[in-house]
Structure formats: structure tokens, C-alpha cells
Amino acid sequence: MNELQQITDDISKLTIVHEIALNSDFKLQAASFSPKSLENRVKETLHKAFWDSLEEQLSASPPDYTRAIQLLQEIKEHNQLRSQIDEALDMELIRQEAEHGALDIHGLTVYVLGTMARLCAPIRDEEVRGLQSLTDPAQLLREIFRVLGLMKMDMLNFTIQSLRTHLQDHTVQYERKKFQELLDKLPNSLDRTREWLCKAAAEVSVSSSQLPSHPAVSGSPAAHSPGAVSSSTTVPSLTSVLNRGYMNLLCWEPGQKEYPETLFMDQARLQEVQAQVNQLTIIAAVLLVTSGMCGSTLCGSPGFVARLKRVTKVLLEGLSCTRYEEALEDISNQVLQEVSRTLSQLGYAAFTTDKCASLKGQIKSIADKGNAVRLVVEYRWSQVARD
């Protein structure tokens, strides 16, 4: 059990370092639970019990300062405030004053608030000022701790930003070391990674051992499936295998298989790239179909191509590839409207009914992954990516 916990901690640390190095917007966030979750109900119940108890103690006659002293001790231990308020919060003196009924909670909290105001980030100024209007000592202490929690998170995120450049310089060595340690502990934990790389190696070997019968189809990233490789086939280079493997990730079908274990941390980023590639592929295919139907004169009209790109991109924005068919229906209508408007502006005759139907049909057929124009575009970007 201890070893499993250690492995979990190592993976968590590795994930955080990796995210800090690659994600410039990375920030630590306070843990939050759903309002109806068991965790949130337990947290709220315990917090309410503590603060209600504090309020009851301070309202007693004479006041009981037991919990208040505990909180002042916690405030003193807060890293940002420790050096500033070490002398002011003399805990032994505070206990003596409490025993003799002479403890000035208000005066101490005013000093703490002043120190917080000097140390907090500008974004917290308003919240700290808001604390100064609170008169109930129990509520004030509660809010002080809430804002101190926010200040602690601010300082952690500031430290992360400050250290990001240094971390980026050393993250490769750190991740390689941690990865090897995890692999030594779990030697059989990379089955999907092995399968992913073997598939890519087989495809590269097949590609290099035979000429494609049709460049648009056989050259596309997902064109080959792993098969038997002849004994005369040369061993593919590691770079070519990795290139093919990453190209295959750009064609990863939703729910096809689980991602390789070594890429779990980057799955969201890779899927975002995949979505962008898919969108650009559809846009390029729409432009190719339209230019083939309309000719160079119409496509050379100022702003015509830019307008087609803009309307196509807008209609594809945020859609998964499973919804391209319905999007291309709308795109075909918008493209036809733009073509008709431009033809009219240039003084050309409008398209016949048959030609309009043909243009719309060809655009809608781009939703088919086997569409010839789409495959040509996929082949071209795969060649560019490999080069």
C-alpha cells in the first residue's frame, strides 16, 4: 500500500512539473467540491461547528479565548506573515493576557489586517479592505483565514511563474529520471504505448518497402495498417517511427482506443491540435472544391476566398468531427450564397440549378473520410509535417 501511494505521489509530482513547463497559464487552484457532494457537506459541517464554537466562546462571560489563541498561532505560522508579525504575536504573552481577561483581540486583528494589506497582491486589496469593516471577532477571524488561504495560493502561483524558466531548463532531465524510476517499479505498465509504436513502425516499414498505388489514399496518415514486413525491409529509424506515431494521433478516432500511457499528460493538448488540423483540412477541401467549380476568375475576385474561409471556420468552430456532416450542410448553403453574390457583382451569369446542386453535393461529401479531395489535403499536410 505504501509503495502504491509513493507511485501515485511520484506521478502527481511529475504531472505538475510537466504542466508548469508546458502550460504558461498553469495555476494552482483551491480544491472545490460540488455543493451537494459528501465531501462538501462534511467540510461545511465541520467548519460551521468550529466557527460556531469560536463565536460561543468569545460571547461567553468571561470570554473563553482557547480557540482564538489557536487561530492566532495559525496566523503566526503563515509563511508570508511570520517575519512581519513574529514579535506582535507573542503567544506566551497572549496566553497570559487571556488568563487575566486582558486579551485585546480587536487590536491584534487590526495589526494582522494591516500586515496583510502590505503583503497581499493587488487583486486582494479590496477583500482585505472589506475585512476592516467587520466588527464581530469570530466572523473577522474566519474571514482573515479565508483571505490568507487566497494569499497563500497567490504566492504559490507567483513562485511558479518565477521558477518557470528554470524548470523548463531542467524538466527534461527530471522527467526522464522520474519516468525511469516509475518504469523500474511498473515494468509492464506501457502496453498501449508499445502497441502504438509497433503499429507506427510497421506502417513506416510498409511505406518504405513499396510505392503507393495512389498518393492521395495510401499516403494519408491512417492509410496503412500494420502487417507483415518482409525480411528485406530495413529497420525504420526512431525518428520516422515517432513521426508516424504522432501523425496517427492526429487521426485518432474518438473512443477508438485509450491513449498511449506516455502521452496521458498531453492528451488534451494533442486533441486540441487534432481538432485544429481537422478544421483546417475541411476548410482547405471546401476551398478546393469551390475553386474547381468556380474557376480562377471568381476565386481571384478580391476578398472572395477570405470570405469563404471565414464563414467555413465560423460554422466549424467548436464542433467535433462527428458533427461535420451537419456543419457542411450549412457551409454548402453559405458558400453557394457567396458564389451567387460574387457572380452577380462581377456581372456573370448565375449557376444553373444542376451546377448549384453539384457544388452543394461535393461540399457535403467532404464529410466522408474517404472523400478524394479530403484525402489529397490530408496527404499534403502529412507530407509537410513529416518534412
Beta strands, then each sheet from edge to edge (+ up, - down):
end
